[in-house]
Amino acid sequence: MLNDVAPNRTPIELLLIDDDQADIFLASRALKRCKTRVEIQVARNGEEGLALLRQEQGHEGAKRPDLIFLDLNMPRMNGHEFLAAMKADGNFKSIPTIVMSMSEDEADIQKSYELQANAYIAKPIELDAFASIIRLIDDHWFRAVRLPPRLDS
């Protein structure tokens, strides 16, 4: 049985990398309903996601995420490019990354896992379906799984 998280426990730091405002809204709303406290940082593309991880280009005070939600189809630097750069960096390769994409293309799924994604979820477009996925993530990733310790980056 999973234990409820104590209200004073340090929240999960989540980095959401997505360029679609509606998807950011859906994810944020669903994450607020989690039993686990979640602090969300948003990056609109892979370049901004890397800048946030590296605490540069206006993101000097950014917190190191415990988990990353990553969309694939974004401008400037897409999700696969971000994943390749992040997992190649020894400072960040241990951060679990869940690809959440509208794409159900088997090539996208295969490439994501080859680039060391920890999970691939077809992104639902309805709030109830999205909330259901987030509850599963809450139970698994936030409460059952031991995430890597936070390191100074």
Backbone as a ProteinNet text record, in pm:
[ID]
protein_1_A
[PRIMARY]
MLNDVAPNRTPIELLLIDDDQADIFLASRALKRCKTRVEIQVARNGEEGLALLRQEQGHEGAKRPDLIFLDLNMPRMNGHEFLAAMKADGNFKSIPTIVMSMSEDEADIQKSYELQANAYIAKPIELDAFASIIRLIDDHWFRAVRLPPRLDS
[TERTIARY]
84	0	88.1	53.5	130.9	94.4	193.2	169.1	136.1	45.4	20.2	143.5	171.3	287.4	251.8	341.3	319.6	311.9	223	204.8	329.5	422	541.4	660.7	640.8	749.2	790.7	915.9	965.9	889.6	838.1	761.4	850.9	788.6	856	878	998.5	1030.6	1016.4	922.3	892.5	925.2	997.3	1021.7	931.9	841.9	751.3	802.9	840.6	892.3	790.4	720.6	612.3	585.2	555.8	529	381	295	151.2	86.7	32.1	-25.9	-140.5	-222.3	-333.3	-281.4	-175.8	-116.9	-53.2	9.9	69.3	-41.8	-152.9	-266.5	-321.9	-344.4	-397.7	-305.8	-176.2	-80.9	-77.6	-71.9	-66.2	-190.3	-304.2	-429.4	-435.3	-397.9	-400.3	-297.5	-180.5	-76.1	-115.4	-196.9	-242.7	-334.8	-391.5	-481.8	-408.2	-278.4	-201.2	-202.2	-187.4	-170.4	-34.2	60.3	195.9	203.9	272.7	294.4	394.8	360.2	443.9	466.1	592.5	628.7	665.6	604.3	622.3	703.3	805.7	878.9	848.3	826.3	788.7	896.1	932.5	1018.5	939.5	949.4	868	933.6	1058.7	1127.6	1252.3	1320	1437.4	1550.6	1570.6	1676.6	1651.3	1527.5	1494	1504.4	1467.5	1480.9	1625.2	1717.6	1859.9	1911	1868.1	1909.4	1861.4	1740.8	1687.7	1769.5	1798.3	1880.3	2017.5	2075	2210.7	2211.8	2094.7	2078	2148.8	2115	2173.4	2065.1	2100.7	2012.4	1880.9	1891.9	1774.1	1712.4	1772.6	1720.5	1818.2	1894	1999	1946.6	1825.4	1770.6	1686	1685.3	1599.6	1641.4	1542	1569	1591	1678.4	1701.8	1575.6	1525.2	1403.2	1429.6	1328.3	1331.3	1285	1204.3	1142.7	1113.1	1120	1092	979.2	879.5	779.3	822.7	834.4	891.9	801.9	763.4	693.5	798.7	759.2	855.3	854.6	737.7	727.1	723.8	841.5	855.8	949.7	938.3	1030.8	1169.7	1264.2	1402.5	1480.7	1440.9	1503.4	1391.5	1372.5	1261.4	1296.3	1200.8	1218.1	1330	1343.5	1451.9	1588.4	1600.8	1727.7	1758.6	1656.1	1675	1718.9	1649.7	1679.3	1822.4	1866.1	2003	2104.5	2082.4	2175.6	2174.9	2058.1	2046.8	2110.4	2080.6	2133.2	2282.8	2337.6	2481.7	2558	2487	2548.9	2547.3	2662.8	2674.3	2603.8	2582.8	2513.7	2363.5	2308.4	2162.7	2110.8	2196.9	2149	2070.5	2084.7	2011.1	1869.3	1833.4	1698.8	1599	1504	1405.3	1324.4	1300.2	1230.6	1117.5	998.7	880.6	843	848.3	803.6	651.9	589.4	443.5	414.7	373.5	358	226.7	176.2	57.9	94.3	221.9	266.1	255.4	194.1	191.4	272.9	357.5	444.4	548.6	555.9	649	794.2	828.4	965	994.9	897.9	916.6	932.7	852.3	860.5	995.5	1036.4	1165.2	1282.2	1281.3	1390.4	1395.3	1279.9	1276.7	1343	1311.6	1374.1	1523	1559.8	1702.7	1780.1	1713.6	1775.9	1759.9	1718	1711	1593.8	1482.3	1359.8	1322.3	1263.1	1223.1	1082	1003	867.4	819.9	724.6	663.1	512.7	444.9	300.5	237.5	137.4	59.8	-26.7	-7.4	-71.8	-221.6	-304.5	-448.4	-487.4	-594.8	-634.4	-750.5	-819.1	-930.6	-880.4	-934.6	-890.8	-905.8	-1018.4	-1038.5	-935.7	-908.1	-808.8	-669	-640.6	-510.4	-496.1	-601.8	-599.5	-576.9	-634.7	-616.4	-470.2	-407.7	-265.4	-180.7	-211.2	-134.4	-150.4	-269	-286.4	-197.1	-187.1	-98.2	47.7	85.7	222	246	148.6	159.7	184.4	101.6	117.9	252.4	293.1	416.7	541.7	553.3	677.1	696.6	587.8	600.2	593.8	527.1	508.1	570.4	574.6	630.6	779.5	819.1	956.7	1046.1	1167.2	1268.1	1339.9	1319.9	1385.7	1530.6	1617.3	1756.9	1766.9	1867.6	1883.4	1913.4	1869.3	1898.4	2045.5	2109.7	2250.3	2260.7	2359.6	2383	2428.2	2365	2403.6	2487.4
-118.3	0	124.1	219.8	342.7	433.3	497.7	591.7	728.5	798.1	936.6	1017.9	1116.7	1201.4	1303.2	1318.4	1416.5	1555.7	1642.8	1774.7	1863.3	1837.6	1922.1	1862	1751.7	1691.1	1783.4	1781.9	1860.7	1821.3	1917.2	1882	1823.7	1750.1	1700.7	1820.3	1834.5	1939.4	1878.4	1930.4	1878.1	1982.6	1940.8	2026.4	1978.3	2064.4	2036	2110.2	2034.9	2096.1	2072.1	2178.5	2168.6	2308.3	2317.6	2448.2	2477.7	2381.6	2399.3	2447.9	2569.6	2629.6	2546.8	2486.4	2403.8	2280.1	2218.7	2101.4	2139.4	2256.1	2303.9	2325.8	2384.4	2407.1	2274.8	2178.6	2048.1	1980.1	1978.1	1913.3	1984	2115.2	2191.4	2167.3	2169	2147.6	2006.8	1907	1768.6	1747.3	1809.1	1792.9	1857	1961.7	2025.4	1933.9	1835.4	1740.9	1620.4	1613.5	1500.1	1499.3	1379.6	1366.9	1421.1	1413.2	1460.8	1607.8	1686.8	1827	1831.2	1906	1915.2	2061.5	2099.8	2234.1	2219.6	2301.2	2288.7	2405.7	2373.3	2471.8	2439	2540.2	2518.5	2575.5	2495.6	2541.2	2518.3	2609.4	2604.5	2529.5	2489.1	2410	2348	2262.8	2194.8	2287.8	2394.4	2490.2	2553.9	2595.2	2655.8	2552.1	2427.8	2320.8	2300.1	2299.9	2285.9	2406.4	2526.6	2647.3	2640.9	2591.6	2578.9	2477.8	2362.2	2261.9	2317.2	2390.4	2444.7	2573.8	2622.5	2746.3	2863	2882.1	2991.1	3061.4	3171.8	3248.2	3286.9	3344.5	3389.1	3285.4	3169.2	3062.1	3029.5	3130.7	3108	3052.2	3083.3	3034.6	2908.5	2848.5	2731.6	2614.6	2540.9	2422.6	2302.2	2213.9	2090	2004.3	1959	1878	1735.5	1679.6	1538.4	1451.5	1510.2	1437.9	1537.4	1489.4	1574.5	1512.7	1595.8	1560.9	1630.4	1555.1	1608.3	1581.7	1687.8	1675.9	1655	1597.9	1575.9	1686.9	1728.9	1822.5	1965.8	2028.7	2167.5	2240.4	2373.3	2451	2458.8	2501.9	2529.9	2403.1	2332.4	2205.4	2111.8	2004	1914.4	1822	1740.9	1654.5	1553.2	1493.9	1397.5	1464.9	1584.4	1657.7	1694.2	1738.2	1768.6	1644.2	1533.8	1409.4	1364.7	1373.4	1334.4	1422.1	1553.5	1645.3	1625.4	1609.4	1594	1464.4	1354.6	1224.5	1211.1	1295.7	1294.9	1373.9	1451.1	1535.4	1460.8	1429.8	1355.8	1419.6	1550.1	1618.8	1592.4	1553.7	1545.1	1409.9	1320	1195.5	1107.2	1127.7	1044.4	1096	1211.7	1264.8	1185.2	1117.4	1041.2	1133.4	1085.3	1164.4	1083.3	1140.5	1078.3	1157.5	1092.9	1156.5	1149.2	1265.2	1274.1	1343.2	1265	1318.1	1273.8	1355	1317.2	1207	1195.7	1097.8	955.5	870.4	727.6	650.8	723.8	666.6	576.7	453.4	358.7	404.8	478.8	530.5	633.4	717.5	814.6	744	641.4	565.5	496.7	428.8	357.5	453.5	565.1	662.1	718.9	744.8	797.4	701.4	574.2	475.6	457.5	464.7	457.1	573.4	688.1	806.7	809	696.2	674.5	742.5	759	801.2	690.5	727.8	629	577.2	651.6	609.5	692.1	637.1	706	694.3	807.7	810.9	888.5	826.9	898.6	999.7	1124.7	1234	1239.3	1219.2	1231.7	1378.6	1405.8	1544.7	1588.2	1493.9	1527.4	1537.8	1632.5	1656.5	1533	1462.6	1344.9	1235.9	1212.8	1111.8	1155.8	1284.1	1337.5	1324.9	1357.8	1347.9	1203.8	1110.2	968.5	926.6	970.9	941.9	1004.5	1127.5	1196.2	1125.3	1072.7	996.2	872.5	806	689.9	731.1	842.9	894.6	929.9	992.6	1027	900.9	799.9	675.9	609.8	604.1	533.8	619.1	729.4	807.5	892.7	943.8	1035.4	964.8	847.3	785.2	646.9	567.9	432.4	428.2	501.4	498.5	588.3	543	628.6	701.9	831.8	913.7	937.3	966.4	994	1112.3	1112.4	1227.4	1353	1464.4	1592.7	1626.3	1660.1	1700.2	1846.8	1915.5	2051.9	2042.9	2123.5	2121.3	2239.6
0	0	0	-81.5	-89.4	26.4	81.6	190.8	133.9	202.5	164	199.7	120.3	143.4	251	345.4	451	389.8	441.8	381	386.5	478.8	487.3	413.1	342.3	266.6	152.2	121.2	8.9	-117.2	-191.4	-311.2	-420.6	-510.6	-630.2	-721.7	-770.1	-867.6	-1006.9	-1084.2	-1216.7	-1321.9	-1424.7	-1540	-1652.8	-1697	-1807.6	-1929.5	-2032.2	-2155.2	-2265.2	-2302.1	-2399.8	-2454.2	-2582.1	-2642.9	-2656.6	-2626.8	-2646	-2516.5	-2519.7	-2399.9	-2343.2	-2429.7	-2381.9	-2307.9	-2359.4	-2293.3	-2160.1	-2156.1	-2030.6	-1927.8	-1970.8	-1882	-1829.6	-1921.1	-1880.4	-1779	-1808.5	-1718.4	-1583.6	-1584.6	-1459.1	-1374.7	-1437.6	-1364.7	-1305.9	-1384.7	-1336.7	-1225	-1237.3	-1135.4	-1002.6	-1007.1	-883	-803.6	-869.3	-802.3	-743.7	-762.2	-710	-557.6	-502.3	-357.8	-317	-406.9	-384.3	-424.4	-343.4	-381.3	-495.5	-599	-718.5	-751.3	-765.3	-812.9	-959.8	-1044.3	-1189.2	-1243.3	-1319.3	-1398.3	-1544.4	-1626.6	-1766.2	-1858.4	-1958	-2067.8	-2196.6	-2291.3	-2413.6	-2528.7	-2511.7	-2613.7	-2550.1	-2625.2	-2571.4	-2533.5	-2611.1	-2577.9	-2441.5	-2418.1	-2289.6	-2177.8	-2207.7	-2109.4	-2067.5	-2163.2	-2130.7	-2053.2	-2092.3	-2019.8	-1875.1	-1855.8	-1720.3	-1640	-1699.6	-1630.6	-1594.4	-1687	-1666.5	-1585.9	-1551	-1474.8	-1542.4	-1669.7	-1747.7	-1828.7	-1891.1	-1979.9	-1911.1	-1792.4	-1720.3	-1628.3	-1619.4	-1533.9	-1420.8	-1376.3	-1277.1	-1144.3	-1107.8	-981.5	-994.8	-1113.5	-1136.8	-1048.8	-1002.1	-920.8	-1010.4	-966.3	-1039.8	-1032	-1146.9	-1143.2	-1094.1	-1030.7	-991.9	-1107.8	-1196.2	-1306.5	-1418	-1541.9	-1657.8	-1739.4	-1775.8	-1876.2	-2003.9	-2113	-2236.3	-2355.5	-2424.7	-2552.2	-2660.4	-2772.8	-2881.6	-2985.1	-3027.6	-3139.4	-3089.6	-3092.9	-3048	-3142.6	-3147.4	-3231.7	-3169.2	-3247.8	-3208.4	-3173.5	-3070.8	-3034.5	-2992.9	-3069.3	-3038	-2920.3	-2882.4	-2766.7	-2781.7	-2900	-2920.8	-2910.6	-2966.6	-2957.3	-2812.1	-2738.8	-2596.7	-2520.8	-2543.7	-2472.5	-2499.4	-2625	-2659.5	-2586.3	-2584.6	-2518.8	-2367.7	-2310.3	-2165.4	-2117.9	-2184.8	-2141.9	-2169.9	-2258.1	-2283.6	-2178	-2098.5	-1996.2	-1863	-1810.4	-1685.6	-1567.9	-1572.1	-1463.2	-1461.7	-1576.2	-1587.6	-1634.5	-1676.1	-1736.2	-1640.5	-1510.5	-1414.7	-1386.9	-1438.4	-1414.2	-1499.5	-1435.4	-1512.3	-1602.8	-1724.3	-1824.6	-1885.8	-1880	-1938.4	-2062.5	-2177.6	-2300.9	-2301.6	-2319.6	-2331	-2463.1	-2562	-2696.9	-2758.6	-2850.1	-2928.2	-3028.2	-3060.1	-3159	-3104.7	-3184.8	-3153.5	-3256.9	-3330.6	-3432	-3364.5	-3407.7	-3346	-3358	-3464.1	-3477.8	-3368.4	-3334.6	-3225.9	-3091.4	-3070.1	-2945.2	-2934	-3039.8	-3040.3	-3017.7	-3090.2	-3076.4	-2935	-2875.2	-2738.1	-2641.2	-2653.3	-2563.9	-2594.3	-2721.7	-2756.1	-2693.8	-2680.2	-2620.9	-2468.5	-2411.3	-2266.6	-2197	-2268.6	-2199.9	-2102.5	-1990.2	-1890.8	-1913.6	-1989.7	-2024.1	-2143.1	-2215.6	-2328.6	-2312.3	-2304.7	-2286.1	-2401	-2464.6	-2565.6	-2490.6	-2521.6	-2447.8	-2478.4	-2374.9	-2398.3	-2410.8	-2484.6	-2506.3	-2417.3	-2354.5	-2266.5	-2122.6	-2047.8	-1911	-1823	-1832.1	-1747.3	-1777.5	-1905.2	-1942.6	-1898.9	-1915.7	-1873.4	-1721.8	-1648.2	-1501.9	-1457.9	-1529.3	-1497.2	-1514.2	-1621.6	-1644.7	-1534.1	-1498.1	-1393.7	-1259.6	-1228.9	-1104	-1103.9	-1218.2	-1228.1	-1208.9	-1269	-1251.8	-1105.3	-1041.5	-899.8	-817.1	-837.2	-760.9	-787.3	-912.7	-948.1	-924.6	-998.2	-998.9	-874.7	-816.4	-703.3	-569	-562.2	-431.8	-419.2	-525.4	-514.4	-549.6	-650.4	-699.4	-614.5	-589.3	-526	-638.6	-646.2	-747.5	-707.9	-805.1	-772	-677.2	-589.5	-498.9	-578.8	-525.7	-590.1	-567.8	-675.2	-669.5	-708.9	-660.6	-707.8	-851.9	-937.3	-1078.7	-1115.6
[MASK]
+++++++++++++++++++++++++++++++++++++++++++++++++++++++++++++++++++++++++++++++++++++++++++++++++++++++++++++++++++++++++++++++++++++++++++++++++++++++++

